[in-house]
Amino acid sequence: MAPQSEDILNEGNASFDENIRIKSGKILAEPNPGEEVVISGLSGKYPESRNVYEFRDNLFNKVDMVTDDNRRWNPTHPEIPQRTGKLYDIDKFDSSFFGLIE
């Protein structure tokens, strides 16, 4: 029988925060030899979060990261949603990389 995801996290051969466990009960597929995958990092920009750890904490604490403040656009404009997810340090976003007009 394949190990449960929670068993894999508890084997001690990987470093995981003890408070973060997969509780779905789904069985993880076992890769063929030589086809193993390692996720060694994660990065991104997330609403109302300065880093991936703050984003994780916001998710786990059920923080609503979609806000109705007007720090970016005029929320009374009919084509702008009243609530949006906004990034901190937007001035550091490379819009030209994504082909966006500032």
Secondary structure, DSSP 8 states (H G I E B T S, - for coil): ---BHHHHHTTSSS---TT----S--B-----TT-----------BTTBSSHHHHHHHHHTT---EE---SSS-TTSTTS-SSEE--TTGGG--GGGGT---
